[in-house]
Amino acid sequence: MIINKKIIAREIQGETVLLNQENGDYFSLNGIGTEVYNCICKGMETEEIVNFLLNKYDVGYDTLKRDVVSLINKMQGKNILLDKQ
């Protein structure tokens, strides 16, 4: 997965606001969502992101993976994330 080149991201006080320049849609990420987004920007895949966050937070693997996958699915639905080509 890659970030759509039409997305502008701005981090403000630990949260990130994403703007899709094609359609004007906004998408807001909380602190952990911002960490997921930053991992994706670095080229990390889902499992790598989950393992990275497991080392930072006191949360179970299944819960974290479900939440990360859910966020990724939402970002794909908003055309923030695209499949690698």
C-alpha positions as CSV (number, residue, x, y, z in Angstrom):
1,M,0.0,0.0,0.0
2,I,1.1,3.5,-0.8
3,I,-0.1,7.0,0.1
4,N,-2.1,8.6,-2.7
5,K,0.0,11.4,-4.2
6,K,-3.0,13.7,-4.1
7,I,-3.1,13.6,-0.3
8,I,-1.7,16.6,1.7
9,A,-1.0,15.7,5.3
10,R,-0.4,18.2,8.2
11,E,0.4,17.1,11.7
12,I,-0.9,19.4,14.4
13,Q,-0.2,18.6,18.1
14,G,0.2,14.9,17.5
15,E,-2.8,14.5,15.3
16,T,-2.8,14.5,11.5
17,V,-5.3,16.1,9.1
18,L,-5.3,14.6,5.6
19,L,-6.8,16.5,2.6
20,N,-7.6,14.8,-0.7
21,Q,-6.8,17.4,-3.3
22,E,-9.0,15.6,-5.9
23,N,-12.3,15.9,-4.1
24,G,-11.7,18.1,-1.1
25,D,-12.4,15.4,1.5
26,Y,-10.7,15.7,4.9
27,F,-9.7,12.8,7.1
28,S,-8.5,13.2,10.7
29,L,-6.2,10.9,12.6
30,N,-5.6,10.7,16.3
31,G,-2.2,10.1,17.8
32,I,-2.0,6.4,17.2
33,G,-3.6,6.8,13.7
34,T,-0.9,9.3,13.0
35,E,1.7,6.7,14.0
36,V,0.1,4.2,11.6
37,Y,0.1,6.8,8.8
38,N,3.8,7.6,9.4
39,C,4.6,3.9,9.3
40,I,2.9,3.5,6.0
41,C,4.8,6.6,4.7
42,K,8.0,4.7,5.6
43,G,6.9,1.7,3.5
44,M,5.9,-0.6,6.4
45,E,3.3,-3.3,5.8
46,T,0.4,-4.1,8.2
47,E,2.2,-6.8,10.2
48,E,5.3,-4.6,10.6
49,I,3.1,-1.7,11.8
50,V,1.3,-4.0,14.3
51,N,4.7,-5.3,15.7
52,F,6.1,-1.8,15.9
53,L,3.1,-0.5,17.9
54,L,3.0,-3.6,20.1
55,N,6.5,-2.6,21.4
56,K,5.1,0.9,22.3
57,Y,1.7,0.2,23.8
58,D,0.2,-2.1,26.3
59,V,-2.4,-3.7,24.1
60,G,-3.1,-7.3,22.9
61,Y,-2.0,-8.4,19.5
62,D,-5.5,-9.3,18.2
63,T,-7.0,-6.0,19.3
64,L,-4.2,-4.0,17.8
65,K,-4.2,-5.8,14.5
66,R,-8.0,-5.4,14.2
67,D,-7.7,-1.7,14.9
68,V,-4.8,-1.2,12.5
69,V,-6.6,-3.2,9.7
70,S,-9.8,-1.2,10.3
71,L,-8.0,2.1,10.0
72,I,-6.2,0.9,6.8
73,N,-9.5,-0.2,5.3
74,K,-11.0,3.2,6.1
75,M,-8.1,5.0,4.5
76,Q,-8.3,2.8,1.4
77,G,-12.1,3.5,1.2
78,K,-11.3,7.3,1.2
79,N,-8.6,6.8,-1.5
80,I,-5.9,7.9,0.9
81,L,-4.1,4.6,0.5
82,L,-3.7,2.9,-2.9
83,D,-2.4,-0.6,-3.8
84,K,1.2,-0.7,-4.9
85,Q,1.6,-0.8,-8.6
